[in-house]
Amino acid sequence: MFGDKKTIIGITGTHASGKDTVAEYISKKYNLKGYSTADEVRYEATKLGLDHSRANLFVLANKIRDKFGKGELAKRALNRAESNIALVTSLRNVGEIEYLQKQSNFYLISVDGPIEIRYERAKNRERIGDGKTLEEFRAAEEKEMYASESGQQLIPCMNLADYFVINDGTLERLRARTDEVMKAILSNKTR
């Protein structure tokens, strides 16, 4: 499908925007194995005996980037890839994207949606640290938009995207938009 060169499709975006849903859909429909920088942080937290609260993972990710370099989480995720084609999700720091851009054929997809819709999704999935009110959700997200150099930098990451998916409707609509992006990536596979 992509030829002999290593191809990486990255996914970034706002909290509860549907990044994992897009990744799962691409993985199943296009038969691509997915790897997550967030999973890399969770693996490390488990090793250290830390719970997986949003606050703990946020601090731990920053420590990893400070100690090993800004692209370390992307590097760890990509090292798990068993083929020349990889889907790397949860990209939240520009250093992670820069690391992947140095690899051949990198495409970045940004996923976003209205904050009210994303808040409702976050409430429904009940993850630790998502915020109990819209105001708490908004405040937590603000901290991640332009964090320190080793922290989460959602807006700068999203600004580097090649493709944008707005998730403001049904699952079918999200899948159709994702298919449009994948069609563009597949037609541009040799850049």
Beta strands, then each sheet from edge to edge (+ up, - down):
strand 1: 7-13
strand 2: 34-36
strand 3: 85-89
strand 4: 106-112
strand 5: 163-166
sheet 1: 2+ 3+ 1+ 4+ 5+
end
